[in-house]
Amino acid sequence: MSTQPTRGLGPAAAQQLLSLDYPMSLGVHDTYAGAQKVVDYLSDHEFPVEDLLIVGTDLKQLERVTGRLTRGRILLGGLLSGAWLGLLIGMIFALFDTSGFAWTSVLMTVIFGAVFGAIWAFVGYSFTGGQRDFTSVMQVVATKYEVLTEHKHAARGRDLIAQMDPMAAAQAEAARMREAATRQAPPSEGPAPTS
């Protein structure tokens, strides 16, 4: 599997790359792995996969709390990051020092960086006012993944998917028919007036 980011492209090129002419659904899946399996199956059967698009919908944000944030952890984190930065700067200065490499200057830079990092982290933490006293990791995920193709390939794609999983294809077709029926049904105007 290979994916290429669209960061280097301009907005118009990225929009063109991530769109299809008259897209039609080949199916909706609960996981990205399910959608990827369908695309892989279609690729194995020489379907023009360059005309496919996987769209994640119904986004939700997950945040996993990983621990408590205390003054001690803040100071330790600031001390360590400052020490690493001090080591980097100290090594650069020591390498280009004309009087020779001096470990004492490197050590002094590490100590200065550690103290500066601890103070900087503590001041930053003080400005939060205790509003967020925990650490966490976040991720945005989709709850559904729809495989789309250009209209000219939709029938062939559905036929191949039906060969892959006949039961899922029948359920998807029934859902498509229900959706089409609800779109075509005239809106009810309520009960007819009685005289």
Secondary structure, DSSP 8 states (H G I E B T S, - for coil): -----STTS-HHHHHHHT--SSEEEEEEESSHHHHHHHHHHHHHTT--GGGEEEEEEEEEEEEEEEEE--HHHHHHHHHHHHHHHHHHHHHHHHHT-TT---HHHHHHHHHHHHHHHHHHHHHHHHHHTTS--EEEEEEEEEEEEEEEEEGGGHHHHHHHHHHH-HHHHHHHHHHHHHHHHHHHS-----S----
